[in-house]
Amino acid sequence: MCESWQLWREHKEKTLRENPEVLFTDYTHQKYGRNKNNHIFFTDSIHTWRDTLCKNYAYVSSEDIGSGGRLKIRKDEQHDKDGPLLTITYYTKGKVMVQGNEANLESFEEEFSLLKAEVDTKKINVPSDNEDDESPTENPITLSISAPPTPASSTNQLKESMALLELDFAEFKELTQARLSDPQDNTVQQLQEELLQLKRDNQTLAFEPKGSVEALKQENNLLYAKLAKVKEDAEIRERRFTRQVQHLTDQCSPSS
């Protein structure tokens, strides 16, 4: 499983590098749902993103790390010193990770398109960071800003959506496989154990009144139905992901 998750992480990073400035959300998975854990995206304009973030948030502290830097966005200047709203870590190779609680992550997600539009506007006049990773652009605030860039074409939007959908689908398959094979997991194994116990009880009660045996059979059938429903739900969700990926692929194909 560790090897499988490593392959998944490598696939995720490769996909995001090939689709720069597409915001991907990592989740923590729990028994009855999932919670946002962090946002990740890649960019070739890391200094422009850093300057834009510092400009758009009122209270930002920064620190250097070995391969990049870290921004801490706070509620105000005097308070919240130990608990920033967001921690944004960026690396010179282009990776940006945004961490915080779920509400603050959702707020950043809503603002991301506006931040990206501002970065795109600045990139018209600012060279890519890949051309000079060591030297930030001089006085970026005083640059003359030309007309805003045109919106991304529908083809690019479809490609971005397809990239995120592909990652969601791959993660779903990985989690489904892990749940079905994990001896510590919950639903499937628990149902199987209950079925085995019911079979043993059925044998023990073979000579008890007919009514008790019939009730036990009904419980047995109910658990079989629950197990079938778990597997059916997984298959339905996988087919839905496949159809969505195929639909987006068809729209992005040259023939369309």
C-alpha positions in Angstrom: 0.0 0.0 0.0 2.9 2.4 0.8 4.3 1.8 -2.7 0.9 2.4 -4.2 0.4 5.7 -2.4 3.9 6.8 -3.5 3.0 6.1 -7.1 -0.2 8.1 -6.6 1.7 11.1 -5.1 4.1 11.1 -8.0 1.2 10.9 -10.5 -0.5 13.8 -8.7 2.6 16.0 -8.8 3.3 15.2 -12.5 -0.3 16.1 -13.4 -0.3 19.4 -11.5 3.1 20.4 -13.0 1.7 19.8 -16.4 -1.3 22.0 -15.5 0.2 25.0 -13.7 -1.9 27.2 -11.5 -4.7 24.6 -11.2 -5.7 24.4 -7.5 -5.9 20.9 -6.1 -7.4 20.1 -2.7 -6.0 17.3 -0.5 -8.5 15.7 1.9 -8.3 13.8 5.1 -10.7 10.8 4.8 -12.8 9.8 7.8 -15.4 7.1 8.3 -18.4 9.2 7.4 -16.8 11.8 5.0 -13.8 13.9 4.3 -12.4 17.2 5.3 -10.2 19.7 3.4 -6.6 19.3 4.6 -4.6 21.6 2.2 -4.5 23.2 -1.3 -1.6 22.6 -3.7 -0.7 24.1 -7.1 2.4 24.6 -9.2 3.5 27.8 -11.0 6.5 29.1 -12.9 6.0 32.6 -11.4 6.6 31.9 -7.7 7.9 35.4 -6.9 4.9 37.0 -8.6 2.6 34.8 -6.6 4.5 35.7 -3.4 4.2 39.5 -4.1 0.5 39.2 -5.0 -0.3 37.3 -1.8 1.6 39.8 0.3 -0.3 42.7 -1.4 -3.8 41.1 -1.0 -3.6 40.2 2.7 -3.2 42.9 5.3 -1.2 41.1 8.0 1.4 38.8 6.5 4.7 37.6 8.1 7.3 35.9 6.0 10.3 33.7 6.6 12.9 31.9 4.5 13.2 28.2 4.4 16.0 26.2 2.7 14.3 25.8 -0.7 11.8 28.6 -0.7 9.8 30.6 1.9 6.7 30.6 4.1 4.0 33.2 4.5 1.7 33.3 7.6 -1.5 35.2 7.1 -3.0 36.5 10.3 -6.3 38.1 11.4 -4.6 41.3 12.7 -1.3 42.7 13.7 -1.5 42.2 17.5 -3.3 38.9 18.0 -3.3 35.4 16.6 0.5 35.2 16.7 0.5 31.4 17.4 -2.4 30.5 15.1 -2.3 32.1 11.6 -5.4 31.9 9.4 -3.3 30.4 6.6 0.2 29.2 6.2 1.4 29.3 2.6 4.7 27.5 1.9 6.3 28.0 -1.5 9.3 26.4 -3.1 11.7 27.6 -5.8 10.8 24.6 -8.0 7.3 26.0 -8.3 5.2 24.2 -5.7 2.8 26.1 -3.4 1.0 24.5 -0.4 -1.8 26.3 1.5 -2.6 25.1 5.0 -5.3 26.1 7.4 -8.6 25.0 8.8 -11.4 24.0 6.5 -13.2 27.4 6.6 -10.1 29.4 5.8 -9.1 26.9 3.0 -12.6 27.4 1.5 -12.1 31.2 1.6 -8.8 30.9 -0.2 -10.4 28.6 -2.8 -13.0 31.3 -3.5 -10.4 34.0 -3.8 -8.0 31.9 -5.9 -9.4 32.9 -9.4 -9.0 36.6 -8.5 -5.5 36.1 -7.3 -4.6 34.2 -10.4 -6.1 36.9 -12.6 -3.9 39.5 -10.9 -0.8 37.3 -11.3 -1.7 36.8 -15.0 -1.9 40.6 -15.4 1.5 41.1 -13.8 3.1 38.3 -15.9 2.4 40.3 -19.0 5.2 42.6 -17.9 7.2 40.4 -15.6 9.5 37.6 -16.9 8.9 34.0 -15.7 10.6 33.2 -12.4 12.3 30.3 -14.3 14.4 32.9 -16.1 15.9 34.2 -12.8 15.0 32.2 -9.7 17.4 34.2 -7.5 16.5 37.8 -8.3 12.9 39.0 -7.7 11.7 41.6 -10.2 12.7 45.2 -9.3 9.9 47.3 -7.9 7.0 45.2 -9.3 4.4 47.6 -7.7 5.4 50.5 -10.0 5.1 48.5 -13.3 2.6 49.9 -15.7 -0.3 47.5 -15.9 -1.7 46.9 -19.4 -5.2 45.7 -20.2 -6.3 42.6 -18.2 -5.6 39.3 -20.0 -8.4 37.7 -21.9 -10.2 34.9 -20.1 -8.8 31.4 -20.5 -10.3 29.7 -23.5 -13.0 27.0 -23.0 -10.5 24.4 -24.2 -8.0 25.3 -21.4 -10.8 25.3 -18.9 -11.9 21.9 -20.0 -8.3 20.6 -19.8 -8.0 22.0 -16.2 -11.3 20.4 -15.2 -10.3 17.1 -16.7 -6.9 17.2 -14.9 -8.6 17.7 -11.5 -11.3 15.1 -12.4 -8.6 12.6 -13.3 -6.8 13.1 -10.0 -10.1 12.8 -8.0 -10.9 9.6 -9.9 -7.4 8.1 -9.3 -7.6 9.0 -5.6 -11.1 7.4 -5.3 -9.8 4.2 -6.9 -6.8 4.1 -4.6 -9.0 4.7 -1.5 -11.5 2.1 -2.6 -8.8 -0.5 -3.1 -7.2 0.4 0.2 -10.5 0.0 2.1 -11.3 -3.3 0.5 -7.8 -4.7 1.3 -7.2 -3.0 4.7 -7.6 -5.5 7.5 -8.3 -2.7 9.9 -11.0 -1.1 7.9 -14.6 -1.0 8.8 -17.6 -1.6 6.6 -16.8 -4.6 4.4 -14.8 -6.7 6.9 -17.4 -5.9 9.6 -20.2 -7.1 7.5 -18.3 -10.3 6.5 -17.6 -11.0 10.2 -21.2 -10.5 11.1 -22.2 -12.9 8.3 -19.9 -15.6 9.6 -21.2 -15.1 13.1 -24.8 -15.4 11.8 -23.9 -18.7 10.0 -22.5 -20.1 13.2 -25.6 -18.9 15.1 -27.7 -20.5 12.5 -26.1 -23.9 13.0 -26.4 -23.6 16.8 -30.1 -22.7 16.5 -30.9 -25.4 13.9 -33.1 -27.2 16.4 -34.8 -24.2 17.9 -38.4 -23.1 17.0 -38.9 -22.4 13.3 -39.7 -18.7 14.0 -36.3 -18.0 15.5 -34.6 -19.7 12.5 -36.6 -17.6 10.1 -35.8 -14.4 11.9 -32.1 -15.3 11.7 -32.4 -16.0 8.0 -33.9 -12.6 7.5 -31.1 -10.8 9.3 -28.7 -12.9 7.3 -30.3 -11.8 4.0 -30.3 -8.2 5.2 -26.6 -8.2 5.8 -26.0 -9.8 2.4 -28.0 -6.9 0.9 -25.9 -4.3 2.8 -22.7 -5.9 1.5 -24.0 -5.9 -2.0 -25.0 -2.2 -1.7 -21.5 -1.2 -0.6 -20.0 -2.9 -3.6 -22.7 -1.5 -5.9 -22.2 2.1 -4.7 -18.4 1.8 -5.4 -19.1 0.5 -8.9 -21.6 3.2 -9.7 -19.2 6.0 -8.5 -16.4 4.5 -10.6 -18.6 4.3 -13.7 -19.7 8.0 -13.2 -16.1 9.1 -12.9 -15.2 7.2 -16.1 -18.1 8.8 -18.0 -17.1 12.3 -16.9 -13.5 11.7 -17.9 -14.5 10.4 -21.3 -16.9 13.3 -21.8 -14.2 15.9 -21.1 -11.7 13.9 -23.2 -14.2 14.0 -26.2 -14.6 17.8 -25.8 -10.9 18.4 -25.7 -10.2 16.2 -28.7 -9.2 17.9 -32.0 -12.3 16.5 -33.8 -14.5 18.5 -31.4 
